[in-house]
Amino acid sequence: MDLAHLYVTFLSAEPRQIDFEIIRQKQTEGEEFTLINKSVYLYCPHGFGKIKLTNTFIENKLQVRATTRNWKTTNELLLIAENL
């Protein structure tokens, strides 16, 4: 797995209802979607700009506010938080 194609979508709350079938219908070949608590891990081998599982799509389908960051930025933010 190329970490340059890994993204994390941070959710404001755990989703109450999830229709995984609608999410699977939007995925293209090679894309992976994993939901763990309040985080969605997206693997986008063709680039984030080409996916249909956008931040807006995730917010609408999961009914929570969300923000998405790439893996590198996520780790840099973690380092900053650890040094506070």
N, C-alpha and C positions, 0 to 999 in steps of 0.2 A: 504494500500500500504506500503510495506516494503521499506524504504528509502535506505537500503543497496543495493537494486537492481535498483536504479535510477541513470542515467548517463546523462550528458549534453555534447553535441557536439557543440563546438563553431565554427561558420563558418566565413571565412574571408570576406564574402559579402553575401548579400541576393541572393539566387538562382533565376535565371531568368526563368527557365523552370523546372517544377517538374513533373515527371511521377509517381504519387502515386500508380498506379497499379503495377509497377515493385517493388516498396518498399513493398507493401502489399504481393506480391508473396514470398518475402524473410522472412516475419515475420512467427514465429511459434506461437503456441497457448499460449496466455497469454502475449505476447510481445505487447508493445504499442509504437507508434512513433508519436510525435507531433512536428511540425515545427512552431516556432514563431519567425518572423523576421530573425535574424542571429543565432538562437539557435535551436538545435534539442534535444528534451527530449526523452530519451529512458528508458522504463521500461523493465527490463530483469529478470523475476522471476526465470529463470533457470540458471542465471549467465551470465555475459558479455562474458566470454570465449567461450560460446556455441552459441552465436548469429551469424546470417549471415549478420546483419546490421552493419558491421564493419566500422571503420573509413575510410578505403580505399574504401569500397563500397559506402559510403555516398559521399566521395569526387568525385568519378567517376560519380555517377548518378546525383549529384547536380552541378557538374562542378565548385566547389569551394574548396579551401584548408580548412582543418578542424582539430580540436584536440578534443579529448574526455576525460572527467574527471568524476570520480564518484561524487555523491552528497556531500559526506563528504569533499573531496578535494576542490570542488567548493566553499563550504561555508568557508573553511579555507583560500582560496585565497581571498575571499571577505573581510574577517576580516583583512588580511594583507593589502589589498588595502585601506581599510577605515582608517587604522592607519598610512598611509604614510603622 
